[in-house]
């Protein structure tokens, strides 16, 4: 088992979301689900299709974590924010490649893949999405 409490098979099943922000969207109400479901948790609909969240969004709010759970103490301080993707889905994610002083509510952000944590004994590296200030593209 990984040091941060995720069993390896479950971790690998979650790869589509962690690496590509893929999940399932209810065709009846539009609710996005991060993992496979038989029934929509919002409306009870049974027609869910695979969908991908936009990798771009805007920062709604953020906080700097200075006191973390034991498995994340080595990574403090770190920034966590609430992101609204371009389709309106809200997602919580860690912010990277910036200092808290650079951030402001409403700023454009984009998803990027970064190392999340390294397991103590096995040295298995867990990667996943984080958000950074959006890079302006020509």
TACORWO-V812989 format. One record per residue. N is the residue number from 1. SS is DSSP state (H for helix, E for strand, - for the rest). Layout:
N&SS + N&SS
//
This chain:
1&- + 2&- + 3&- + 4&- + 5&- + 6&- + 7&- + 8&H + 9&H + 10&H + 11&H + 12&H + 13&H + 14&- + 15&H + 16&H + 17&H + 18&H + 19&H + 20&H + 21&- + 22&E + 23&E + 24&E + 25&E + 26&E + 27&- + 28&- + 29&- + 30&- + 31&- + 32&E + 33&E + 34&- + 35&- + 36&- + 37&- + 38&- + 39&- + 40&- + 41&- + 42&- + 43&- + 44&- + 45&- + 46&- + 47&- + 48&E + 49&E + 50&E + 51&E + 52&E + 53&- + 54&- + 55&- + 56&E + 57&E + 58&E + 59&E + 60&E + 61&E + 62&E + 63&E + 64&E + 65&E + 66&- + 67&- + 68&- + 69&- + 70&H + 71&H + 72&H + 73&H + 74&H + 75&H + 76&- + 77&- + 78&E + 79&E + 80&E + 81&E + 82&E + 83&E + 84&E + 85&E + 86&- + 87&- + 88&- + 89&- + 90&E + 91&E + 92&E + 93&E + 94&E + 95&E + 96&- + 97&- + 98&- + 99&- + 100&H + 101&H + 102&H + 103&- + 104&- + 105&- + 106&- + 107&- + 108&E + 109&E + 110&E + 111&E + 112&E + 113&E + 114&E + 115&E + 116&E + 117&E + 118&E + 119&- + 120&- + 121&- + 122&- + 123&- + 124&- + 125&E + 126&E + 127&E + 128&E + 129&E + 130&E + 131&E + 132&E + 133&E + 134&- + 135&- + 136&- + 137&- + 138&-
//
